[in-house]
Amino acid sequence: MIEIKSKREIELMEEASRITALAHKAIEEAIRPGITTWELDKIAEDVIRKNGGRPAQKGFPSEQRGIPDFPATICASVNDEVIHGIPSKYVKLKEGDIISIDMVTEKNGFHGDAARTYIVGKTSKEAKRLVEITKQAFFEGIKYAKKGNRLGDICYAIGNFVKENGYSVVKEFQGHGIGRSMHEDPGIPNYGKPGRGVRLQPGMTLAIEPMVIMGKPDILMLDDGWTIVTEDESLAAHYENTILITEKEPKILTII
């Protein structure tokens, strides 16, 4: 069931999303060669808690038996890591790396979710283009995030744009509704057919998140039970925002 948010609920989501955006800004300013992903995690957690929020991913339960809950505030996925990378004191960023940071803030019972792929220092033209196309895929998708359109219109726009630019989308993971829970209905894949799926209505809040691979779409899970990597070791990028469907244009809640 897809929840339609009230005016008050939207205000609470805007606050949680604002904090997520502030934490991303702090991370962007801190990223440099030599910093560890663990240090980035602490920066994000400090911003979230100082603003009265809770890092919602920390302690998020695994769906796999025997795998510990997610231990950190952010997912920090470097180079060929697609999503769900675990921050570490032993992973230092290097010049030319790309790193995808995904985080969710909960405050007053509502969530704000956003991901960005950052470039560390100077990187290759190929890596820079991947990051740019992944971000643009999000904006191509939300052109269709309007009252009366179908969810599949967004999904198709993202997948088609990525394909036209020579890249692959991850099919095993997807965007999602968001609100009182981090993950709500509907699921939002980064591919599909236009004119299919639920009809968009004002008050829907969605986390739309292209996950794009430079090479083949095949992925693997590491032994930690969380980190997803590309099978061919090609680079991957991730871009996500929490948005609100309105009577007119969609509103991006996690950009300030």
N, C-alpha and C positions, 0 to 999 in steps of 0.2 A: 504493500500500500504506500502510495506517495503522499507525503504530508504537505499540505499547503500552509505556509507559515503566516501567522498573524503579524500585525504591525509591530507589536511588542517583541515577538520572537525574532523578527528580522533585525530589530535594534540590538538585541542581545547577540545575534550572529555577527552583526557588523562590528561589535566590540571585540569579540573573539578573533575575528578576521584581522582587525586592525593590529592586534598584538602579534599575530603571526607575521604580518607584513613588517612590523618593527623589528622582529627577531631576524627576518631575512635581511633587512637593511644592515643590521649589526654584523651579520655573517659576511655579507658582501664587502663591508669595509675592512674586515679582519683577514680575509683570504689573501694568502701570500705564500711563496715557496718557503717551506720549513715548518709551517704550522701543522699541528696534528689534527686529525678529525675529532679526536677527543676534546681538544681545546675549543673547536668550533661548537661542539655539543654543549659545553659549559656556557659559552657565550649565549647561545640560544635559550638555554634553560634560565639563565639569570634574567634575561629580558622578559621572558614569559612570566616568571614568578614575581618580578618587581612590579609588573603591571596587573597583578592579581589573578593571573591565569594559571592553568595547570598543563604541563606537557602531556597531551593525551596519548601519545604513542608509547610513552614510558610505562612499561608493565603491560603493554597490549598482549593478550594471550596468543600463543601459537596454535594453529589448527592441527599441528602434528604432535603426536604423542612422544614424550621424552625431550621435546625441544623447549628450552626456557622461554619465558615471556620476553618481549623485546626490551632490552636493557637501557635504552637511551632516549633522549628528547628528539633527536633528529635521525633520519636515515641519511647516511653519507656514502654515496655510491660513486666510486672513482673510475674513470675511463671506461673499461668494458663491463663494469658493474651497472646494471640497469636500474634496479631499485632495491631498497631494504638493506643497504650496506650498514654494518654495525660500526659506529665510531670506535676508534682505538688510539691508545697512547703510542702505538708503534707504527701507525700509518702517517707519514709526513708527506704533505703535498710537495710536488716538484714542479719546476717551471715547465709549462706546456700541458700539464694535466687539465682535465675537465672533471668537475665534481658536481653531482646532482644532490641537492639538499631538499628533503621533503620533511615537512613538520606540520603538526596539528596542535592548536591551542583549544583548550576547553575553559570556558568561564561562564559562571551562572547557568550551567547546564546545557550550553550550546557550543558548537565547534566552528573553527575556521581552519581551512586546510589549503596549503600552497606548496608548490615545488618550483625550484629554479635550478638550472645548470649554469655553473660559474666557470670561468676560464681563469686558470692560475698563471699569472704573468702573461707571457706571449706564447701562443700556440700556433699550430699549423693552420693554413687556410681551410683545409678539409674539416678539421675539428671545429673551427669557428663557424663554418657554414652549417654543420650539423646542428650546433646550438641555435643558430638563427632560424633555421627551418623548423626546428621543434617548437620554438616559441611562436613562430608565425602560424604553425598548424593550429595552435590553440585559438588564435584570433580568426583564422579562417572558419573554424568550427562555430564560434559564438556569433558569427554573422547570421546564423540561423537559429540562435537561441532567443526566439521571439514567440510571443503569444500566438497560438494557432498552428505553429509549425510542429512537425513530428521530431521525436528524439533522434530517429534515424537520419534526419537531415544534418544534424550536427556530426554524428558519427561518420557519415559518408564524406562530408566536407573535409574532415581531418584526414581520414585514410587516403582519400583521393589526392589531396595536396601532398602528402608524404610520398606516395607512390610516384606522382609526377616528377618529384625532385630526386628520385632514384634511391630512396631509403625504404626501410621496412618498419611497420608498427608491430608492437608486442600484442599478441592476441590472447595470451593467457591471463593478462591483468587488464583492468579497466578503471575508468572513473566511476562515480557513484553519487547518489543523493547524499545530503549531509544536513545535520540539524542537531537534534538532541543526541543522536548517535553519530559517531565518526563516519560510519558506513550505513546508509539508508538506501531504500529503493529510489530510483531505478539504477540498475547497472548501466554504465555508459561506455561501451567498447569504442575503440578508435578506428573502427571500420563498420561498414553496414550498407544498407540500401536506403535511399531517400524515400520519404513518404511512408515509412514504417515506424512502428513503435508508438509510445504514448504521445498524446497531444500536449504540448507545453502550455502551462497555465501560470498566470501571475501568482507569486507567492512560492513557487518551487525554488528550492536552493540546490544547486548542483556543483560537484567538484569535477571539473573537466580537465583531463590530464593526458595529453599526448606523451607516449613513451616510444622513442624512435631509435632505431638501430641503423648504423651506417652500412652494415653488411646484411647477411641473411637473418631472418626473423627468429631462428632457433635459439632457445635459452636453456640454461641449466641452473639448478639450485646448489649452492655450496653446502658443505657439511655442517655449517652452523645452523642450517634449517631456515635461514632468513634471506641471505644475500642471493640475488638473481643476477647472473652474468650472461653475456652473449657466448654462444657455443663456439663461434669462430673467432672470438677475442677481438671483434671489432668494437669501435666506440659506440656508446649509447648516451642519449640525452633525455631529459624529462622536464616538462613545464606544466604547471597546474595552478589554477585559481578556483576559489569558491565564488560562484556567481548567483545572482538572483534574477529570475524571470519577472519582468514587470509588464505594464500595459504597453510599453514602447520598447526601447533598447534594453538589452541586458545590463545589469549593474555588476561590476566586478568588485567584490567585497575585500579582497586581499591585496589590493594595490592602493597605496596612500601617496 
